[in-house]
Amino acid sequence: MSIVLLAIESSCDDTAAAVIRDGRVLSNCVANQEVHRQFGGVVPEVASRAHQANIVPVVDMALRNAGITTKDITAVAFTRGPGLMGSLLVGASFAKGLALALNVPLLDVNHMQAHVLAHFAEEPHPPFPFLCLTVSGGHTQIIRVTDYHQQEVLGETLDDAAGEAFDKSGKLLGLDYPAGPEIDRLARQGKPVFPFPEPAIEGLNFSYSGMKTSILYFLRDRQKENPQFIEENLNDLCASIQHSIVGILLKKLRKAARETGIKQVAIAGGVSANSALREGLQELGQKEGWTTFIPRFEFCTDNAAMIGIAGYYQYLRGQFAEHDVTPYARQLKV
């Protein structure tokens, strides 16, 4: 008998639903929230209200695209955390209600573990063990993955995440939110001619708050000399910022690979859609003798397919959730 999962993702500002049959993605639908652009960042209350409006249409679309009905659903998976509490509660409440109405098991999924397991949504996928650099707006981690259910965090950000560094730097440049994709686009037309200091963080941990501050002071000082400095050097500034952020990521990843001896290396999370990171990983992989794994763009950003894949492997273990399970906003140790 086939295992058919309906998966729901609502950790931040995207409402997503997907259908997974026996570990294969049948549909993967996302409703974006453009309203946050005018605020320069995600407004939690606005996001949770938008989730309430979007979740039924998105789930209906996922079922239609997969060619199934609610009668075919074997279990319901949802993002338990980390994320915005109000957003998580919308997805969790819907998942609980639907699972109860259909009398099927409930599966609570860790958002960061799901980003890693997004690699198993398609072939080829990395063999165990492998290292995964998971980079998003709120998280930056290097994870040693030895099994579907065993993920050890080797290093993580001590303050700002890489995605946050992109967005905050973009705000200083006057770019719209989210600034990461726009910096990536403009950087292709520029050169990394402006050096920014790299934080001296020991081990495999990251820090981006110091870089953000150095960019702030650099722009302030240059604009005193030339008020049009940003406009006249925008492409080179974007290239320089991107070069610095990505350079730190790859340097730490290389250190982790050399220390562990693992040569299967993957990236995941929203920032893994960045062209410089994708190209840099491939180039570094060739130099270091790695086998690299880069997900398709639709599996990089927040999506429900990754929640469904993670939920599928939990289903195989009988790792079901009780209906009194509560979301958590902060990252738990994986």
C-alpha positions, 0 to 999 in steps of 0.5 A, spaced: 500 500 500 502 506 498 504 512 503 501 518 501 503 524 505 500 531 505 505 536 507 504 543 510 510 548 511 508 555 514 514 557 518 515 564 515 512 568 510 511 562 505 504 558 505 506 551 502 503 544 501 506 538 497 504 531 496 509 525 497 507 518 495 512 513 497 518 518 497 516 521 491 514 528 490 507 529 486 506 536 487 509 542 491 505 549 491 507 555 494 503 562 496 508 568 497 507 574 501 509 580 497 506 585 502 512 584 506 516 588 501 513 595 503 516 594 510 523 592 508 522 585 512 517 580 514 512 582 519 510 576 524 502 578 525 501 580 517 504 573 515 500 569 520 494 573 517 496 571 510 497 564 512 490 563 514 488 566 508 492 562 503 493 555 507 486 552 504 487 554 497 494 552 497 492 545 500 487 544 495 492 546 489 497 541 491 491 535 492 489 537 485 496 537 482 497 531 485 491 528 482 488 525 489 483 527 494 483 527 501 481 520 502 487 518 499 492 521 504 495 516 509 498 522 514 499 529 514 506 532 516 507 539 518 513 544 520 513 544 527 519 549 528 523 553 528 520 559 525 515 565 527 510 562 532 504 565 529 506 562 522 507 556 525 501 555 529 497 556 523 500 550 519 500 546 525 493 547 527 490 546 520 495 539 520 492 537 526 485 538 524 485 535 518 489 529 521 483 528 526 478 529 521 481 524 516 483 519 522 490 519 519 497 520 523 500 526 524 508 528 523 511 534 526 518 536 522 524 540 524 524 545 519 532 545 518 532 537 518 527 538 512 532 543 508 537 537 509 533 532 507 530 536 501 536 532 497 532 526 497 526 529 493 530 527 487 536 523 484 542 523 485 542 524 492 548 524 497 550 518 500 551 517 508 555 520 511 555 527 508 556 534 510 551 539 509 552 547 509 545 549 511 544 557 509 537 561 510 535 568 512 535 565 519 540 560 520 547 558 518 549 551 520 554 546 517 551 539 519 554 532 519 549 527 516 550 520 518 542 517 517 535 520 515 534 521 522 541 523 525 544 530 524 550 533 528 551 540 528 558 542 527 558 549 527 553 555 526 552 562 526 553 566 533 549 572 531 546 574 524 545 568 519 548 569 512 541 570 509 540 576 514 547 579 512 545 579 505 538 582 506 541 587 511 547 589 507 541 590 501 537 595 506 544 599 507 544 599 499 537 601 498 535 595 495 528 592 496 526 586 501 528 581 500 535 583 498 539 577 497 536 575 490 537 582 487 545 583 490 546 576 486 543 579 480 547 586 480 553 582 483 554 579 476 555 585 473 560 588 478 567 586 481 569 584 488 573 590 488 572 593 496 574 588 501 571 587 507 574 584 514 573 577 515 571 575 523 576 571 526 571 566 529 575 559 531 572 552 529 566 552 525 562 557 527 560 563 523 559 570 525 556 576 520 554 582 525 561 584 525 561 584 517 554 588 517 557 593 521 563 594 517 559 595 511 555 600 514 561 604 516 564 603 510 558 606 506 557 612 511 565 614 510 565 614 503 558 617 502 561 623 506 566 624 500 561 622 495 554 622 496 553 618 490 558 613 492 552 607 492 549 609 486 555 610 482 558 603 485 552 599 486 554 593 482 561 593 485 559 593 492 554 588 491 559 583 488 564 585 494 559 584 499 557 577 496 564 575 495 565 576 502 559 572 505 560 566 500 567 566 502 566 565 509 561 560 508 566 556 503 572 557 507 568 554 513 566 548 509 572 546 507 575 546 514 569 542 516 571 537 510 578 537 511 577 535 519 572 530 518 575 527 512 568 527 509 568 528 501 560 528 500 558 535 500 551 539 499 548 545 500 541 547 502 536 552 504 534 559 501 541 562 500 543 555 496 540 558 490 545 564 490 549 563 484 556 565 487 555 560 492 553 554 487 559 556 483 563 556 488 562 550 491 563 546 485 569 550 484 572 548 491 569 541 490 573 540 484 580 542 487 578 538 494 576 532 490 569 532 493 562 530 490 558 536 491 550 536 491 546 542 489 538 542 490 534 545 484 531 552 486 524 549 488 527 545 493 532 551 496 527 556 499 522 554 504 517 549 501 513 543 503 516 538 499 522 538 504 517 537 509 514 531 506 520 528 505 522 528 512 515 526 514 516 520 510 522 517 513 519 519 520 513 515 518 517 509 516 520 509 523 513 510 526 515 516 529 508 520 529 506 526 533 501 527 539 495 532 537 497 536 543 504 537 540 506 545 540 510 549 535 517 551 537 520 558 535 527 557 536 532 551 533 532 545 537 538 541 537 538 536 531 
